[in-house]
Amino acid sequence: MTTRSASPQRDPAPKRRAADVAYDAIEAMISTLQLQPGSPVVEAEIVESTGLGRTPVREALLRMVSIGLIAQQPRRGLLVSHIDLADHLDVIQTRRVLERLIASCAARRATAPQRQAIVQCAQKMVEAAARGHLDDYMQADHALDVVVHQASQNHSAVKCVQPLIVQCRRFWYAYQHEGEVSEGARAHMQLAQGIASGDEAHAMAGAEQLMEYLERFARRIIDR
């Protein structure tokens, strides 16, 4: 009598730290302008709205202070940092260098499932743009960043680029208008396809096209 060997069990996905969950929740509030630039950040309100504990929320807020997304001012407490139009083109130029590096690393290091997930996230952005669903578009945009960053395995570059992404995302959210969503979705798809191809030059070209889109959009706002 033969016995059937047991199927190998996959290791469960590592549980995320509560502070990281809190950071993502607060980042989403800042990116989508639920927390307006210059508005006070009240720890108790964040705790209540996220359902997370004070300790992870406080840790996340301190992390945001350290990277400039939240400002700590004497007698005024914590405030969401302002969108600095004069500085925004420098933000994009700095991000451009990092995104090219991350795209190159992801094209070289991504697993087959990650390549598939990257294209799927970009496709969700295209579909959300076609429906005009901005919230779905932003969620898919964030999901795309997460999987690309994981695939790159370049933790130093990811750590540097994350605050720049939030600044770009809230700038776009603040000033987006009809027609820009589809253009943005196409740019993200070009990046995704470049990474999925495994061709580093193609991936870096996709990152460059995305940054060109963001710069064109920013200049239309700044120069008007």
C-alpha positions as CSV (number, residue, x, y, z in Angstrom):
1,M,0.0,0.0,0.0
2,T,1.4,3.4,-1.0
3,T,0.9,6.5,1.0
4,R,0.4,9.9,-0.6
5,S,3.0,12.4,0.5
6,A,1.7,15.5,2.2
7,S,1.7,18.7,0.2
8,P,4.4,21.1,1.4
9,Q,2.9,23.9,3.5
10,R,3.8,27.4,2.6
11,D,5.2,29.6,5.3
12,P,2.5,32.1,6.4
13,A,3.1,35.7,5.3
14,P,4.9,37.6,8.1
15,K,2.6,39.7,10.2
16,R,3.0,43.4,9.8
17,R,4.1,45.5,12.7
18,A,1.2,47.7,14.1
19,A,3.4,50.8,13.6
20,D,3.7,50.0,9.9
21,V,-0.1,49.5,9.6
22,A,-0.5,52.9,11.4
23,Y,2.0,54.6,9.1
24,D,0.2,53.3,6.0
25,A,-3.2,54.5,7.4
26,I,-1.9,58.0,8.2
27,E,0.0,58.2,4.9
28,A,-3.3,57.5,3.0
29,M,-5.0,60.3,5.0
30,I,-2.2,62.7,4.0
31,S,-2.0,61.6,0.4
32,T,-5.7,61.9,-0.2
33,L,-6.0,65.2,1.7
34,Q,-8.2,63.8,4.4
35,L,-5.5,65.5,6.5
36,Q,-5.1,68.9,4.8
37,P,-1.7,70.6,4.5
38,G,-1.2,72.8,7.6
39,S,-4.0,71.1,9.6
40,P,-3.3,69.8,13.1
41,V,-2.6,66.1,13.7
42,V,-4.3,65.0,16.8
43,E,-3.1,61.7,18.1
44,A,-6.3,60.7,19.8
45,E,-8.3,61.3,16.6
46,I,-5.9,59.2,14.6
47,V,-6.2,56.4,17.2
48,E,-10.0,56.5,17.0
49,S,-10.2,56.7,13.2
50,T,-7.8,53.8,12.6
51,G,-8.7,51.6,15.6
52,L,-5.0,51.2,16.4
53,G,-3.3,51.7,19.7
54,R,-1.6,54.9,20.9
55,T,1.9,53.4,20.8
56,P,1.9,52.3,17.1
57,V,0.2,55.6,16.1
58,R,2.8,57.6,18.1
59,E,5.6,55.7,16.5
60,A,4.2,56.2,13.0
61,L,3.8,60.0,13.7
62,L,7.4,60.3,14.9
63,R,8.5,58.6,11.7
64,M,6.6,61.1,9.6
65,V,8.1,64.0,11.6
66,S,11.6,62.6,10.9
67,I,11.0,62.5,7.1
68,G,9.2,65.9,6.9
69,L,5.6,64.8,6.1
70,I,4.5,66.1,9.5
71,A,6.0,69.2,11.2
72,Q,6.4,69.6,14.9
73,Q,6.0,73.2,16.0
74,P,6.4,74.8,19.5
75,R,3.0,75.4,21.2
76,R,1.2,74.2,18.1
77,G,1.9,70.6,18.2
78,L,2.0,68.4,15.1
79,L,0.9,69.8,11.7
80,V,0.7,68.3,8.3
81,S,3.5,69.8,6.2
82,H,2.5,72.2,3.4
83,I,2.8,71.4,-0.3
84,D,5.7,73.5,-1.4
85,L,5.2,74.4,-5.1
86,A,8.7,75.9,-5.4
87,D,10.3,72.7,-4.1
88,H,8.1,70.2,-5.9
89,L,10.2,70.0,-9.1
90,D,13.2,69.1,-7.0
91,V,11.2,66.4,-5.3
92,I,10.4,64.9,-8.7
93,Q,14.0,65.2,-9.9
94,T,15.3,63.4,-6.8
95,R,12.6,60.8,-7.1
96,R,13.5,60.2,-10.8
97,V,17.0,59.0,-9.9
98,L,15.6,56.6,-7.2
99,E,12.8,55.3,-9.3
100,R,15.2,54.4,-12.2
101,L,17.3,52.5,-9.7
102,I,14.4,50.7,-8.1
103,A,12.9,49.8,-11.5
104,S,16.2,48.3,-12.6
105,C,16.6,46.3,-9.4
106,A,13.0,45.0,-9.6
107,A,13.4,44.0,-13.3
108,R,16.5,42.0,-12.3
109,R,15.3,40.5,-9.0
110,A,11.5,40.1,-9.1
111,T,10.0,36.6,-8.9
112,A,7.5,35.4,-11.5
113,P,4.6,36.0,-9.1
114,Q,5.8,39.5,-8.4
115,R,6.1,40.3,-12.1
116,Q,2.5,39.1,-12.6
117,A,1.3,41.1,-9.6
118,I,3.0,44.3,-10.8
119,V,1.2,44.2,-14.1
120,Q,-2.1,43.3,-12.4
121,C,-1.8,46.4,-10.1
122,A,-1.2,48.6,-13.1
123,Q,-4.1,47.1,-14.9
124,K,-6.3,47.9,-12.0
125,M,-5.2,51.5,-12.3
126,V,-6.1,51.5,-16.0
127,E,-9.5,50.1,-15.2
128,A,-10.1,52.5,-12.3
129,A,-9.2,55.4,-14.5
130,A,-11.6,54.3,-17.2
131,R,-14.4,54.2,-14.6
132,G,-13.4,57.5,-13.0
133,H,-12.9,55.9,-9.6
134,L,-10.2,58.0,-8.0
135,D,-10.1,56.1,-4.7
136,D,-9.7,52.7,-6.5
137,Y,-7.0,54.3,-8.6
138,M,-5.0,55.5,-5.6
139,Q,-5.3,52.2,-3.8
140,A,-4.0,50.3,-6.9
141,D,-1.2,52.9,-7.2
142,H,-0.2,52.2,-3.6
143,A,-0.4,48.5,-4.1
144,L,1.9,48.8,-7.2
145,D,4.5,50.7,-5.2
146,V,4.4,48.0,-2.5
147,V,5.1,45.1,-4.8
148,V,7.7,46.9,-6.9
149,H,9.5,47.9,-3.7
150,Q,9.4,44.4,-2.4
151,A,10.6,43.0,-5.8
152,S,13.6,45.5,-5.9
153,Q,15.1,44.2,-2.7
154,N,16.8,47.6,-2.4
155,H,15.8,48.7,1.1
156,S,18.0,51.8,1.1
157,A,16.5,53.2,-2.1
158,V,12.9,52.3,-1.0
159,K,13.5,54.1,2.3
160,C,14.6,57.2,0.5
161,V,11.9,57.3,-2.1
162,Q,8.8,56.6,0.1
163,P,8.4,60.2,1.5
164,L,8.9,61.6,-2.0
165,I,6.1,59.3,-3.3
166,V,3.8,60.6,-0.7
167,Q,4.6,64.2,-1.6
168,C,4.0,63.5,-5.3
169,R,0.8,61.6,-4.6
170,R,-0.8,64.3,-2.5
171,F,0.3,67.0,-5.0
172,W,-1.4,65.0,-7.7
173,Y,-4.5,64.4,-5.6
174,A,-4.7,68.1,-4.8
175,Y,-4.5,69.3,-8.4
176,Q,-5.7,66.4,-10.5
177,H,-8.4,67.2,-13.0
178,E,-10.4,65.4,-15.7
179,G,-8.2,63.6,-18.2
180,E,-5.1,63.3,-16.0
181,V,-6.1,59.9,-14.5
182,S,-5.9,58.0,-17.7
183,E,-2.6,59.5,-18.7
184,G,-1.2,58.6,-15.3
185,A,-2.5,55.0,-15.6
186,R,-0.8,54.6,-18.9
187,A,2.5,55.8,-17.5
188,H,2.3,53.3,-14.6
189,M,1.5,50.5,-17.0
190,Q,4.6,51.3,-19.1
191,L,6.6,51.1,-15.9
192,A,5.0,47.8,-14.9
193,Q,5.5,46.2,-18.3
194,G,9.1,47.3,-18.3
195,I,9.8,45.7,-14.9
196,A,7.8,42.5,-15.8
197,S,9.9,42.1,-19.0
198,G,13.0,41.6,-16.9
199,D,14.8,44.0,-19.2
200,E,16.5,46.6,-17.0
201,A,16.8,49.2,-19.7
202,H,13.1,48.8,-20.5
203,A,12.2,49.1,-16.8
204,M,14.3,52.3,-16.4
205,A,12.7,53.7,-19.5
206,G,9.3,53.0,-18.0
207,A,10.3,54.8,-14.8
208,E,11.6,57.7,-16.8
209,Q,8.3,58.0,-18.7
210,L,6.4,58.0,-15.4
211,M,8.6,60.8,-14.0
212,E,8.2,62.8,-17.2
213,Y,4.4,62.5,-16.8
214,L,4.6,63.8,-13.2
215,E,6.9,66.6,-14.2
216,R,4.7,67.7,-17.1
217,F,1.7,67.7,-14.7
218,A,3.6,69.7,-12.0
219,R,4.8,72.3,-14.5
220,R,1.2,72.9,-15.7
221,I,0.2,73.6,-12.1
222,I,3.3,75.7,-11.1
223,D,3.4,77.8,-14.3
224,R,-0.2,78.6,-14.6
